[in-house]
Amino acid sequence: MNLLNIIEEHSIVQFSGRVNVLLKKNKQFVGAILVENGVVVSANYSGRNGKRALYALLIETENNSDFLLVSEPEVIDSTHEVFRIKIENIKKELSELKEKYGKSKELRPPDNIKMVVNPGFINSGVNINKHEFEVLKLISDYNKVEDIYKRLPYYEFEITNFLVSLKKKNAILINNQ
């Protein structure tokens, strides 16, 4: 059973508690979703919190047998609430995210490619947004594509779009070494 099915089941029975996401191989905790009376109110996963964590968990655990999902009944009070989202809205938003992910997947660079900030770009005066700036900062510390995707708190398709935009602006160079 996948995570979306578990959340849907919890919605039907008005479950309150947490759904822990563990790595199957060693039972290491990687994230959790909190549900109050069948409504998702919080999520955390891989340094992310809130809705971004929820959707990252839903996408990564779908069709992936590396995860173990464990539901634990628990009293959830308002101090745990970060957002409130019903299963119908989760399904709708997840569908939209999957569509965006599918469109950007073919543009995603391979994990082993190294990138560097183009020194000439710094003085060019071309405007970038705050997200692109965060990507450039990260590239200066971690130049492998794999590291960029792991360390930024955005959806994969968003990171791909930032990288494509920066490449078009000639802000990043591919380092073939």
C-alpha positions in Angstrom: 0.0 0.0 0.0 1.4 3.4 -0.9 1.4 6.6 1.2 -1.5 8.2 -0.7 -3.7 5.2 -0.1 -2.8 5.2 3.6 -3.7 8.9 3.9 -7.0 8.2 2.1 -7.8 5.4 4.4 -7.0 7.5 7.4 -9.3 10.2 6.0 -12.2 7.8 5.8 -11.9 6.6 9.3 -11.0 10.0 10.8 -7.6 8.7 12.1 -5.5 10.9 14.3 -1.8 10.2 14.6 1.4 9.9 12.6 2.5 8.0 9.6 6.2 7.4 9.9 8.3 6.8 6.8 11.3 4.5 7.4 13.9 3.0 5.2 13.0 -0.6 4.8 16.7 -1.9 4.9 17.5 -0.5 8.3 14.3 1.0 9.7 15.9 4.5 9.8 13.4 7.3 10.2 13.3 9.6 7.2 10.0 11.5 7.6 6.5 11.7 9.0 3.0 12.9 8.2 0.7 14.0 11.0 -3.0 13.5 10.6 -5.7 15.0 12.8 -9.2 13.5 12.4 -8.4 12.4 8.8 -6.9 15.8 7.7 -3.2 16.1 7.1 -1.8 18.9 9.3 2.0 18.5 9.1 4.8 16.7 7.3 8.6 16.6 7.5 11.0 14.8 5.2 14.7 15.3 4.2 15.1 18.7 5.8 11.8 19.9 4.4 8.7 20.8 6.4 5.1 21.5 5.5 3.5 20.9 2.1 6.8 20.6 0.3 7.7 17.7 2.6 4.3 16.1 2.1 4.4 16.1 -1.7 8.1 15.0 -1.7 7.2 12.0 0.4 4.2 11.2 -1.7 6.2 11.3 -4.9 9.3 9.5 -3.6 7.4 6.7 -1.8 5.1 6.0 -4.8 6.1 2.8 -6.5 9.1 2.6 -4.3 9.5 -0.5 -2.2 12.5 0.9 -0.3 10.2 2.6 2.3 8.3 1.2 5.2 5.2 3.1 6.2 4.0 2.8 9.9 0.9 4.4 11.2 0.8 5.2 14.9 -2.3 6.5 16.6 -1.5 9.6 18.6 -3.3 12.7 20.0 -2.5 15.6 17.7 -3.1 19.0 19.1 -3.1 22.4 17.4 0.6 23.0 18.3 1.6 20.4 15.7 -0.5 22.0 12.9 1.4 23.6 10.1 -1.3 23.5 7.4 -4.6 21.7 6.9 -5.3 19.8 3.7 -7.9 17.2 2.9 -7.3 14.1 0.8 -9.3 15.6 -2.2 -7.0 18.6 -2.3 -3.9 16.4 -1.8 -4.9 14.3 -4.9 -5.5 17.4 -7.0 -2.2 19.1 -6.1 -0.3 15.9 -6.4 -1.6 15.4 -9.9 -0.6 19.0 -10.9 2.9 18.4 -9.4 3.4 15.1 -11.3 2.5 16.8 -14.5 5.1 19.6 -13.9 7.6 16.9 -12.8 7.0 14.9 -16.0 7.5 17.9 -18.2 10.8 18.9 -16.6 12.2 15.3 -16.2 13.7 15.3 -19.7 15.5 18.6 -19.0 17.1 17.4 -15.8 20.9 17.1 -16.1 22.6 13.8 -15.2 23.7 13.6 -11.6 27.4 13.2 -12.3 27.8 16.4 -14.3 29.7 19.2 -12.5 28.7 22.9 -12.9 30.6 26.1 -12.1 29.4 29.7 -11.9 30.5 31.6 -15.0 32.9 34.3 -13.7 31.9 36.6 -16.6 28.2 36.4 -15.5 28.9 38.1 -12.2 29.7 41.4 -13.9 27.2 41.1 -16.7 24.3 42.8 -14.9 21.8 40.2 -15.9 19.0 39.9 -13.2 18.3 36.7 -11.4 15.6 35.9 -8.8 16.3 34.8 -5.2 15.9 31.1 -6.1 18.4 31.3 -8.9 20.8 33.1 -6.5 20.4 30.3 -4.0 21.3 27.8 -6.7 24.4 29.8 -7.7 25.5 30.0 -4.1 25.1 26.2 -3.7 27.0 25.6 -7.0 29.9 27.5 -5.6 30.1 25.0 -2.7 28.8 21.8 -4.3 29.2 21.6 -8.0 27.7 18.2 -8.8 24.2 18.1 -10.1 23.3 15.4 -7.6 24.3 17.6 -4.7 22.3 20.5 -6.0 19.1 18.5 -6.1 19.7 17.0 -2.6 20.5 20.2 -0.8 17.9 22.6 -2.1 14.5 22.6 -0.4 12.5 22.8 -3.7 10.7 20.3 -5.8 12.8 18.6 -8.4 11.0 20.2 -11.3 11.6 23.7 -9.7 15.3 23.0 -9.4 15.4 21.9 -13.0 13.7 25.1 -14.1 16.1 27.2 -12.1 19.1 25.4 -13.7 17.6 25.8 -17.2 17.0 29.5 -16.6 20.6 30.0 -15.3 22.0 28.1 -18.2 20.0 30.3 -20.7 21.3 33.4 -18.9 24.9 32.0 -19.2 25.3 32.1 -15.5 26.5 28.5 -15.2 29.0 26.5 -17.2 29.3 22.7 -17.5 32.6 21.4 -16.2 33.5 18.3 -18.1 36.4 17.3 -15.9 
